């Protein structure tokens, strides 16, 4: 059947030869090509520390999202600054411990710049 996917082409998805960043990039690429949005993908791959957070007490849909995907990915504490764009939206997230400093600015003509160490 020409419509069936050849999943063997994905093997191996990650490799001990690659850096953590390279392996994360491969997993993110696969998730986006499978139909996830960049924002959803990063929320799955590097979930925030959401348990027992008072600001999420009335946001059941957020905690349900993280609970649902918690079996896919072990919580990763970084340090990392992850930046993504789909050409229309720009997003960035620090690791769960906030160990990677980052700053951004928006110029008067709308250019967004982000810097880290």
N, C-alpha and C positions, 0 to 999 in steps of 0.2 A: 504494500500500500504506500503510495507516494506521499500521502498526507500524514503518515505516522512519523513521529520525531525519533531521531537516532540519539537516544540519551547517552550512548557510549562516548559521544563527542564531548560530553561534559566531564569525563573522567580523566584525570583528577581535577576537581574544582579548585582545590587548594593544595599547596605543596609546602613541605618543610623547607624547601630551597628558597621560597619566596618570603619576603618580609610580611609582617602582620598587615601592613598597609596594602601590599599587593594582593594578598589573599582577601582582604576586605573589599578591595576594588572589584575583584572577580565575582564575589558573592553579590555585591550591589548591582553590578552590570547584569547578572543573570536575573535578579529580582525585577529590575526595571524592564528588561526585555520580555519578562513573563507577564508584564502588565501592571506592576506596582508603580505608584508615583515615586519620585525621588524622596519626597518628605516621608511617605509611608515606609519606604525601604529603610531609611535611616532610623526611623522610630522603632522598627523591628530589629535591625542589626545592632543598634547601640541604644537600648531603651534607657529612659531616665529612671532615676531612683524614685519610684512612684508609691511604694508601700508606706503607709502611715504619714502621708503628706497632707496636712490640714487644708491646703489650697485646692486639693483634688477631692475633698470629701463630698462635694455635691456634683462631681463630674464623673458619674458612673461609667459613661461611654469611654472615657479615657482609660480608667483603670481596667475596664473589661477588655479593651484593646490590648493593653500590656499583658494582662493575664492570659488572653488567648494565645499570644505569640511567645509567651515565656518558655514554652517547651522547645522552641526552635533555636533559640540563641541564649547562650549563657551570658549573664550580665558582664559587661566589659568596662573596666574602670579607667582605661586610657593610660597615660595622658594622651589626649588627642584634641585636635580642632578639626571638625569635619565640615566641609563647605560643599554645597551642591547648587546646581542650577539646571533648569530644563529649558532655558532660553527666555522664559517669561517670569518665573519665580526664582528667587535667590534665597537660600537658607543656610544656616550655620548652627552648629551645636558643639558645645564643649563636652568633655568627658564628664562622667557622673560626679567626679570630685572637684571639677573646676580647676584642674591643675595647669591647664594650658592657657596662658593669658592671650587675649585677642582684643583688638580694637577695630572699630570701623568708622567710616565717615562717608557722608553723601555730599558730593560737590554741588555747586549751584546749578550745573547743567545735568544733574541726575545720575552721574557716575557714582557707583558704590564701590568703595575700596575697603578691603579688610587686611589687617596685618597681624602677624603673630611672630613669636621669636624664631 
